[in-house]
Amino acid sequence: MLVASKNENFLDQNIDWEFPIPIAYGPGRLSEIGLFCEQFQISNPLIITDEGSKNLPFINRLITLLQKASIPSKLFFGVSPNPRDDEIMAGCETYRSGKHDSIIAIGGGSAMDGAKAIGMTVNSGANLWDFEYRKPSPKIGSKNCFPTFITVPTTAGTGAETESTAMITDTKQGMKFCLAHLGMRPALAILDPELTIDLPTNLTAWTGVDALTHALEAYIVPSLNPLCDGAALEALKLISNWLEIAFDDPKNVHARGGMLIGSCFAGVAFTKGLGLVHSISHMIGAEFNTQHGLTNAIILPAVMKFNLPTVQEKLPSISNAMGLNGSSPDLIIQEIERKLQYVSIPRSLSEIGIPLECKRRIAEKAMLDSATGTNPRATTVEEMEELTEIAISGAR
């Protein structure tokens, strides 16, 4: 494993990894996209991003690099911050009409999730909701195989670039559901820290705390998975070291690289599961279309106060990864709250427009979320409602 240090030189190097999927890390690695497409026999990719990213410089750069490699492409940007089922259908139609042979997802978590859902359904002949993770996986063969899929994260937070799950909003029910199929794992993830240098300060904060949340929640999931636990702790070290530096010094490529690797590791870790931060956040996002990382960040303290006293055996490792002297729940929560204050996270969901009257409705939906089943502490709907109320009224 990497040793998280503010003076590490490897963060400005180009390095390739093969676990859990092929990963090309390093500043400027996007410039190799033509070679990567040749490697994976990609000749006409559909580029998928979100509505907010369609005019950002990295989109034009990607298209230009593909053109230089004589690879035609088309851009689909009809993905909202909380991808919806109707958007997935529109993306499938764009893919088919353009006779595309592959997908390049570039952007944050919404782009990744939208691209995965499009990839699952565009050739398979299966209904979108057939991929809901609790159902038997649809059978995929050579005649209905998934498109080749490359991910390019431009935020250090989502962690969605190496795994095969996608959170999609069912517009009829107003709920998010987890879709998954092992065959939809990306062929390659390109981790290029240069793509995150121009990220606005608020998104650096929101996505950074999203990654912190992934690492914390995944590590305390009560199941045996040493690989995920190791990834969670290494992510926690990297994020603890680099988040505030990236926030203060956006052009610092070492900080951007450290956060990007930390986010990736946290994404590997959460294949083990997540917890109530995500249970509540998913349903808030589905109903109010809030930014996912920001929503997680606001909810985080309330849920950690609820969960940490029940996982005492894991607190020394968390404390060590965060560089703390002591391992009490109060000390860890105090450090989390300090970081949230440092990067200007609001204190309550009410500050981003979430009304208190929704608390019971959100709680009932959150009880059905996939993350509730892997939370370390069993939860009643009354406790979920109380946590939701605390998050709305003032989580810290």
C-alpha positions in Angstrom: 0.0 0.0 0.0 1.0 3.6 -0.4 2.3 5.5 2.5 0.4 8.8 2.7 2.9 11.7 3.1 2.7 15.3 2.1 6.1 15.0 0.5 5.6 11.9 -1.6 7.2 12.3 -5.1 5.2 9.5 -6.7 2.1 11.7 -7.1 3.5 13.5 -10.1 4.6 10.2 -11.8 2.8 8.1 -14.4 2.0 4.7 -12.9 -0.2 1.9 -14.2 -2.1 -0.5 -11.8 -4.1 -3.6 -12.5 -6.2 -3.8 -9.4 -9.2 -3.8 -9.1 -9.3 -2.9 -12.9 -6.6 -1.4 -15.2 -5.9 2.1 -13.9 -3.7 4.7 -15.7 -2.6 7.3 -13.1 -0.6 10.4 -13.7 -0.7 14.1 -14.7 -1.5 14.4 -18.4 -2.6 10.8 -18.9 -5.8 11.9 -20.8 -3.4 12.8 -23.7 -3.0 9.0 -24.3 -6.7 8.4 -25.0 -6.0 7.7 -28.6 -3.6 4.9 -27.7 -6.1 3.5 -25.1 -8.8 3.4 -27.7 -6.6 1.5 -30.1 -5.7 -0.9 -27.3 -9.4 -1.6 -26.6 -10.4 -1.5 -30.3 -12.6 1.5 -29.8 -13.5 3.3 -33.0 -16.7 5.3 -32.4 -17.2 6.1 -28.7 -20.2 7.9 -27.1 -18.8 10.5 -24.6 -21.2 10.8 -21.6 -21.0 13.6 -19.1 -23.5 15.6 -17.1 -25.3 18.8 -18.0 -23.1 21.0 -15.8 -19.9 19.7 -17.5 -20.8 19.9 -21.2 -19.0 23.2 -21.8 -16.0 22.7 -19.5 -12.5 22.6 -21.0 -11.8 18.9 -20.5 -14.8 18.0 -22.8 -13.3 19.9 -25.7 -9.9 18.5 -24.9 -11.1 14.9 -25.0 -13.0 15.5 -28.3 -9.9 17.1 -29.8 -7.6 14.3 -28.7 -9.9 11.8 -30.2 -10.1 13.8 -33.5 -6.2 13.8 -33.6 -6.3 10.1 -33.3 -8.9 9.9 -36.2 -11.6 8.6 -33.9 -15.1 10.1 -34.3 -17.2 10.6 -31.3 -20.4 12.2 -30.1 -21.3 13.9 -26.8 -24.3 13.0 -24.7 -24.8 15.4 -21.7 -28.4 14.7 -20.7 -27.5 13.4 -17.2 -28.6 15.4 -14.2 -26.8 15.5 -10.8 -29.0 12.6 -9.7 -29.4 10.5 -12.9 -33.0 9.5 -13.8 -34.5 6.6 -15.6 -35.8 8.7 -18.4 -32.3 10.1 -19.0 -30.9 6.6 -19.4 -33.5 5.8 -22.1 -32.5 9.0 -24.0 -28.8 8.1 -23.7 -29.5 4.6 -25.1 -31.3 6.1 -28.1 -28.3 8.5 -28.7 -26.0 5.5 -28.6 -28.0 3.4 -31.0 -28.7 6.2 -33.5 -25.0 7.0 -33.6 -24.0 3.4 -34.1 -21.5 3.7 -31.3 -19.3 0.8 -30.2 -18.2 2.1 -26.7 -18.6 4.6 -23.9 -16.2 7.1 -22.4 -17.6 8.5 -19.2 -16.0 11.8 -18.1 -17.0 14.0 -15.2 -18.2 13.3 -11.7 -20.3 10.5 -10.2 -23.5 11.4 -12.1 -21.7 10.9 -15.4 -20.2 7.6 -14.3 -23.6 6.3 -13.0 -25.5 7.5 -16.0 -22.9 5.9 -18.4 -23.0 2.6 -16.5 -26.8 2.4 -16.6 -26.8 3.2 -20.4 -24.2 0.6 -20.9 -26.2 -2.0 -19.0 -29.3 -1.5 -21.1 -28.4 -0.3 -24.5 -27.5 -3.8 -26.0 -28.6 -6.2 -23.4 -32.4 -6.2 -24.1 -33.0 -6.1 -20.4 -35.2 -3.5 -18.6 -33.3 -0.9 -16.6 -34.7 -2.1 -13.3 -33.8 -5.8 -14.0 -30.3 -4.7 -12.9 -31.5 -3.7 -9.4 -28.8 -5.3 -7.2 -31.2 -7.5 -5.2 -32.5 -9.2 -8.3 -30.7 -12.1 -10.2 -28.3 -10.5 -12.7 -29.6 -10.6 -16.3 -27.6 -13.1 -18.5 -25.3 -11.3 -20.9 -23.6 -13.1 -23.8 -21.7 -12.4 -26.9 -24.8 -11.3 -28.8 -26.0 -8.8 -26.2 -22.7 -7.8 -24.6 -22.0 -4.5 -22.8 -20.1 -1.8 -24.6 -16.4 -1.3 -23.9 -16.3 1.3 -21.1 -13.6 3.8 -20.1 -14.0 6.2 -17.1 -12.3 9.5 -16.6 -13.1 11.1 -13.3 -12.7 14.9 -13.1 -13.6 15.2 -9.4 -11.8 13.6 -6.5 -14.9 12.2 -4.7 -17.1 9.9 -6.5 -15.0 6.7 -6.5 -17.3 5.3 -9.1 -14.6 4.9 -11.8 -13.6 1.3 -10.9 -16.8 -0.4 -10.0 -20.0 -1.6 -11.7 -22.8 -0.1 -9.7 -24.9 2.9 -10.5 -27.4 4.9 -8.4 -30.4 5.8 -10.6 -33.6 7.7 -9.6 -36.9 6.0 -10.3 -39.0 9.0 -11.4 -42.3 7.3 -10.6 -41.4 6.4 -7.0 -39.1 9.3 -6.3 -36.4 6.9 -5.0 -32.9 6.0 -5.9 -32.0 2.4 -6.5 -28.7 0.6 -6.9 -28.1 -1.1 -10.2 -25.3 -3.5 -10.7 -23.7 -6.1 -13.0 -20.2 -7.3 -12.7 -19.9 -7.3 -16.5 -20.2 -3.5 -16.5 -16.9 -2.9 -14.8 -14.8 -0.4 -16.8 -12.1 -1.7 -19.1 -9.9 1.2 -17.9 -10.0 4.1 -15.5 -7.8 7.2 -16.3 -6.8 9.1 -13.2 -5.4 12.4 -14.4 -4.9 14.9 -11.6 -4.6 17.8 -14.1 -8.3 17.4 -14.9 -9.2 18.3 -11.3 -7.0 21.4 -11.0 -9.7 23.8 -12.2 -12.4 22.3 -10.1 -14.2 25.1 -8.2 -13.4 25.4 -4.5 -16.9 24.4 -3.5 -16.8 21.2 -5.6 -13.3 20.4 -4.3 -14.8 20.5 -0.8 -18.0 18.7 -1.6 -16.5 15.9 -3.6 -13.5 15.6 -1.2 -15.8 15.1 1.8 -17.8 12.6 -0.3 -14.6 10.5 -0.6 -14.0 10.9 3.2 -17.6 9.6 3.8 -17.0 6.6 1.5 -13.9 5.7 3.4 -15.4 6.0 6.8 -18.7 4.3 6.0 -17.1 1.4 4.1 -14.5 0.7 6.9 -17.2 0.3 9.6 -19.4 -2.0 7.5 -19.6 -5.2 9.7 -18.2 -7.8 7.3 -14.9 -9.4 6.7 -13.2 -7.9 3.6 -9.5 -7.2 4.3 -8.9 -5.7 0.8 -11.7 -3.2 1.2 -10.7 -2.4 4.7 -7.1 -1.7 3.6 -8.3 0.5 0.8 -10.6 2.4 3.2 -7.8 3.1 5.6 -5.3 4.2 2.9 -8.0 6.4 1.4 -8.6 7.9 4.9 -4.9 8.7 5.2 -4.6 10.3 1.8 -7.8 12.4 2.2 -6.8 13.5 5.7 -3.5 14.6 4.4 -4.5 16.3 1.2 -8.1 17.6 1.4 -7.3 20.9 3.1 -4.2 21.5 0.9 -6.2 20.9 -2.3 -8.9 23.3 -0.9 -6.3 26.0 -0.1 -3.9 25.5 -3.1 -6.0 24.2 -6.1 -3.0 24.2 -8.5 -1.0 21.8 -6.2 -0.8 18.7 -8.4 0.5 16.6 -5.5 -2.6 17.4 -3.5 -4.9 16.8 -6.5 -3.2 13.5 -7.1 -3.4 12.4 -3.5 -7.1 13.2 -3.4 -7.7 11.5 -6.7 -6.0 8.3 -5.5 -7.7 8.6 -2.1 -11.1 8.9 -3.8 -10.4 5.9 -6.0 -9.4 3.8 -3.0 -12.5 4.8 -1.1 -14.5 3.7 -4.2 -12.8 0.3 -4.1 -13.6 0.2 -0.3 -17.4 0.8 -0.7 -17.9 -2.3 -2.8 -18.1 -3.8 0.7 -21.1 -1.5 1.5 -22.0 1.9 2.9 -24.2 3.2 5.7 -26.9 5.6 6.8 -25.3 8.7 5.4 -25.9 7.3 2.0 -29.3 5.9 2.8 -30.6 9.4 3.7 -28.6 11.2 1.1 -29.8 9.0 -1.7 -33.4 9.8 -0.9 -32.8 13.5 -0.4 -31.1 13.6 -3.7 -33.8 11.7 -5.5 -36.5 14.0 -4.2 -34.7 17.4 -4.1 -31.9 16.9 -6.7 -29.2 18.0 -4.3 -25.5 17.6 -5.0 -24.6 14.2 -3.6 -21.3 15.0 -2.1 -22.6 18.1 -0.4 -25.6 16.2 1.0 -23.4 13.5 2.3 -21.1 16.0 4.0 -23.9 17.7 5.9 -25.4 14.4 7.1 -22.0 12.8 8.0 -21.7 14.1 11.7 -25.1 13.0 12.7 -24.6 9.5 11.5 -21.1 9.1 12.8 -22.4 10.1 16.3 -25.0 7.3 15.9 -22.6 4.7 14.6 -19.1 5.2 16.0 -19.9 4.2 19.6 -20.9 0.7 18.3 -17.6 0.0 16.5 -15.1 0.6 19.2 -12.7 -2.0 17.9 -12.3 -0.1 14.7 -11.7 3.3 16.2 -7.9 3.0 16.8 -7.4 2.3 13.1 -9.6 5.2 12.0 -7.8 7.5 14.4 -4.4 6.4 13.2 -5.3 6.9 9.6 -6.6 10.4 10.4 -3.4 11.2 12.4 -5.1 11.7 15.7 -3.8 11.2 19.2 -6.5 9.2 20.8 -9.4 7.1 19.5 -12.6 8.1 21.2 -15.7 8.6 19.1 -15.9 12.2 20.4 -12.3 12.9 19.2 -12.9 11.4 15.7 -16.2 13.3 15.3 -14.5 16.5 16.5 -11.9 16.1 13.8 -14.6 15.4 11.1 -16.5 18.5 12.2 -13.3 20.6 12.1 -12.6 19.5 8.5 -16.2 20.3 7.5 -15.9 23.7 9.0 -12.5 24.3 7.3 -13.9 23.5 3.8 -17.1 25.5 4.4 -19.7 22.8 4.5 -23.1 24.1 5.7 -24.3 22.9 9.1 -27.7 21.8 8.1 -29.7 20.5 5.1 -32.2 23.3 5.7 -29.4 25.7 4.5 -29.7 24.0 1.0 -33.5 24.1 1.0 -34.6 20.8 2.5 -37.8 21.3 4.6 -38.3 19.6 7.9 -41.7 18.3 6.9 -40.1 15.7 4.6 -38.3 13.9 7.5 -40.7 11.0 7.9 -41.1 10.4 4.2 -37.4 10.5 3.6 -36.8 8.1 6.6 -39.3 5.6 5.3 -37.6 5.6 1.9 -34.1 5.4 3.4 -35.1 2.3 5.3 -35.4 0.6 1.8 -32.0 1.8 0.6 -29.3 -0.8 -0.1 -26.9 1.0 2.3 -29.2 0.6 5.3 -28.6 -3.2 5.1 -24.8 -2.7 5.6 -24.9 -0.1 8.3 -23.1 -1.3 11.5 -26.0 -0.5 13.7 -29.5 -1.8 13.2 -31.9 1.0 12.7 -35.6 1.6 13.2 -37.7 4.0 11.1 -38.0 6.2 14.1 -34.2 6.4 14.5 -33.9 7.1 10.8 -36.4 9.9 11.1 -34.5 11.4 14.1 -31.2 11.3 12.2 -33.0 13.0 9.2 -34.4 15.7 11.5 -31.0 16.3 13.0 -29.4 16.6 9.6 -32.1 19.1 8.4 -32.1 21.2 11.6 -28.4 21.2 12.3 -26.0 18.2 12.1 -23.2 20.0 13.9 
